[in-house]
Amino acid sequence: MKRFAKLIGMFPFCGKLTIRPFVFGIYQSTTGGGRWKNYAALMVVLLLFILLHGLQAKMGVEALNFSAPIWVRGVAGLYALINACVVLTQIHLVFRATYFSLAKPLAKEKRVYYCHSEAEKLKMIVITLGGQIVFLLIYILYK
């Protein structure tokens, strides 16, 4: 599952811009309070993302049943598959963050946080929003 999560993490989706600071906050925490604060924030964000991506995957599966051209069904299937994979990765992250927060000792030294460049951030936002817009247009037009 860890390799699968790393594979999905390589795709340029902008959700990681929200999730990554909280995950890093858990790993670099030098106090118990700081770790639990980041853990609680991460759980709220992940549970919200799991719910919303689950709904998007459901919409993609629903769009597979539209009487539409085959390319529309292909886009819907790909959309459903991507969102289902993202949900599985986020569930995996919930388990990993919980295990780390409960079982691992506090960090003795700070780690270096990798910041995405503005070009990387822009690319992530364009790809994510582009996919959302294309799917929603197809969903509205062919429903």
Residue pairs with C-beta under 8 A, 6 or more apart in sequence:
1 88
1 92
2 92
4 85
4 88
4 89
4 92
5 89
5 92
5 93
8 85
8 86
8 88
8 89
9 16
9 89
12 120
12 123
12 124
12 127
12 128
13 86
13 124
13 127
13 128
14 121
14 124
14 125
14 127
14 128
14 129
15 49
15 86
15 128
16 124
17 116
17 121
17 124
18 45
18 49
19 42
19 45
19 46
19 49
19 90
19 93
21 113
22 38
22 39
22 41
22 42
22 45
23 38
23 42
23 93
23 97
24 111
24 113
25 34
25 35
25 37
25 38
25 41
25 42
26 35
26 38
26 39
26 42
26 97
26 100
26 101
27 100
27 107
27 111
28 107
28 110
28 111
28 113
29 35
29 38
29 106
29 107
30 106
30 107
30 108
30 110
31 106
32 106
35 101
35 106
36 101
39 97
39 98
39 101
42 97
43 94
43 97
46 90
46 93
46 94
46 97
47 94
49 86
49 90
50 87
50 90
50 91
50 94
53 83
53 86
53 87
53 90
54 83
54 87
56 79
56 83
56 135
57 79
57 80
57 83
57 84
57 87
58 80
59 79
59 80
59 135
59 139
60 76
60 77
60 78
60 79
60 80
60 81
60 83
60 135
61 76
61 80
63 72
63 73
63 76
63 79
63 80
63 135
63 138
63 139
63 142
63 143
64 73
64 76
64 77
64 80
66 72
66 73
66 76
66 142
66 143
67 142
68 138
68 142
72 138
72 142
75 134
75 135
75 138
76 135
76 138
76 139
79 131
79 135
82 131
116 124
